[in-house]
């Protein structure tokens, strides 16, 4: 009986700042932004005839 109460108290204490769905959406948005930055840097390098990031 005490063990089940301990698990319930533990789950209540480990709640994060955001809900699971919000945290997932924030993680996906951060990933999309970082991939976008890399794609833009490569595209900008291509426009500058390879004198930038990949040169």
C-alpha positions in Angstrom: 0.0 0.0 0.0 2.8 2.4 0.9 4.6 1.6 -2.4 1.6 2.8 -4.5 1.4 6.0 -2.6 5.1 6.6 -3.0 4.8 6.2 -6.8 1.9 8.6 -6.9 3.8 11.2 -5.0 6.8 10.7 -7.1 4.9 11.4 -10.4 3.4 14.6 -9.0 6.9 15.9 -8.1 8.5 15.2 -11.4 6.0 17.2 -13.5 7.9 19.4 -15.9 7.4 23.0 -16.9 5.4 22.0 -20.1 3.0 19.2 -20.8 4.2 16.4 -23.0 2.5 17.6 -26.1 3.9 21.2 -25.7 7.4 19.9 -25.1 7.2 17.8 -28.2 6.0 20.7 -30.3 8.8 22.9 -28.9 11.4 20.3 -29.7 10.1 19.9 -33.2 10.1 23.6 -33.7 13.7 23.9 -32.5 14.7 21.1 -34.8 13.0 22.7 -37.8 14.7 26.1 -37.0 18.2 24.5 -36.8 17.7 22.5 -40.0 16.5 25.7 -41.7 19.6 27.5 -40.6 21.9 24.8 -42.1 19.9 24.8 -45.3 20.0 28.5 -45.6 23.8 28.5 -45.0 24.3 26.0 -47.7 22.0 27.9 -50.1 23.8 31.1 -49.3 27.2 29.4 -50.0 25.9 28.2 -53.3 24.8 31.7 -54.3 28.3 33.0 -53.4 30.0 30.4 -55.7 31.3 28.4 -52.9 33.2 31.2 -51.1 31.5 30.7 -47.8 30.6 27.8 -45.5 31.7 24.9 -47.8 34.6 26.7 -49.5 
